[in-house]
Amino acid sequence: PIPSLKREMRNLSEECNLEPVTVSMAYVYFEKLVLQGKLNKQNRKLCAGACVLLAAKISSDLRKHEVKHLIDKLEERFRFNRRDLIGFEFTVLVALELALYLPENQVLPHYRWLTQQS
């Protein structure tokens, strides 16, 4: 399920015109949650969605309507309620210990892989 979730994260990010660096950051956040054992069958889609949303907010200068569009797309793609997503965003933020700015060496491998795929 994890590779397919990452594929969905990438596809959704492309639909919303997010930069590859944003997707790379979302992947790193997601992998950190996996390594901490925070993912389970019930929350994995919410985790993926929250990671994309947090990465988009931190790495892009999105306007209010762009954030709303992204949330709409996340809700549609991952089939969860936006209230759940927004509540879970804080849970993910706490699990990541508010460390949303990532060192280049964590983001670069994903970035290289993504740019080679396209």
C-alpha positions in Angstrom: 0.0 0.0 0.0 2.8 2.5 0.7 4.2 2.6 -2.9 0.7 3.1 -4.3 0.0 5.8 -1.8 3.2 7.6 -2.8 2.1 7.2 -6.5 -1.2 8.8 -5.6 0.6 11.6 -3.7 2.7 12.3 -6.8 -0.3 12.2 -9.2 -2.4 14.5 -7.1 0.6 16.9 -6.7 1.0 17.0 -10.5 -2.7 17.7 -11.0 -2.4 20.6 -8.5 0.8 21.9 -10.2 2.9 21.4 -7.1 6.7 21.4 -7.6 8.7 18.2 -7.4 10.5 19.6 -4.3 7.1 19.8 -2.6 6.3 16.2 -3.4 9.8 15.2 -2.2 9.1 16.9 1.1 5.8 15.1 1.4 7.5 11.8 0.8 10.0 12.5 3.6 7.3 13.5 6.0 5.4 10.3 5.1 8.4 8.1 5.5 9.2 9.5 8.9 5.7 8.6 10.0 6.1 5.1 8.6 9.5 4.7 10.5 7.9 5.9 13.7 5.2 3.3 13.3 2.4 5.9 13.2 0.7 4.4 10.1 -2.1 1.9 10.2 -4.8 0.8 7.8 -7.3 3.4 9.2 -5.0 6.5 9.0 -2.6 5.9 6.1 -4.6 7.9 3.6 -5.1 10.7 6.1 -1.3 10.6 6.8 -0.5 10.8 3.0 -3.0 13.7 2.6 -1.7 15.6 5.6 1.9 15.2 4.4 1.0 16.7 1.0 -0.9 19.5 2.5 1.9 20.4 5.0 4.5 20.2 2.3 2.5 22.4 0.0 1.9 25.0 2.7 5.6 25.1 3.7 7.3 25.0 0.3 4.8 26.9 -1.9 3.3 30.3 -1.6 -0.2 29.1 -2.1 -3.1 31.5 -2.1 -6.3 30.7 -0.1 -8.2 29.4 -3.2 -5.2 27.1 -4.1 -5.1 25.6 -0.6 -8.9 25.0 -0.9 -8.4 23.4 -4.3 -5.7 21.1 -3.0 -7.9 20.1 0.0 -10.8 19.4 -2.5 -8.5 17.2 -4.6 -7.1 15.4 -1.5 -10.6 14.7 -0.3 -11.7 13.4 -3.7 -8.6 11.3 -4.3 -8.1 9.7 -0.9 -11.9 9.6 -0.1 -11.8 11.2 3.4 -13.6 14.1 5.0 -11.9 17.5 4.9 -12.6 17.9 8.7 -10.7 14.7 9.4 -7.8 15.9 7.2 -7.5 19.3 8.8 -7.7 17.7 12.3 -5.1 15.1 11.3 -2.8 17.8 9.9 -2.0 18.8 13.4 -1.5 15.2 14.5 1.1 14.8 11.8 2.7 18.1 12.6 3.2 17.0 16.2 4.5 13.5 15.2 7.1 15.3 13.0 7.9 17.5 16.0 7.1 20.6 14.0 10.3 19.9 11.9 8.9 20.8 8.5 12.0 22.4 7.1 14.1 19.5 6.0 17.8 19.2 5.3 18.7 19.0 1.6 20.2 15.5 2.0 16.7 14.1 3.0 14.8 15.8 0.1 17.3 15.4 -2.7 17.1 11.7 -3.4 13.3 11.9 -3.8 13.7 15.0 -5.9 16.2 13.4 -8.2 14.0 10.3 -8.6 10.9 12.4 -9.3 12.6 14.6 -11.9 14.0 11.5 -13.7 10.5 10.0 -13.9 9.0 12.9 -15.7 
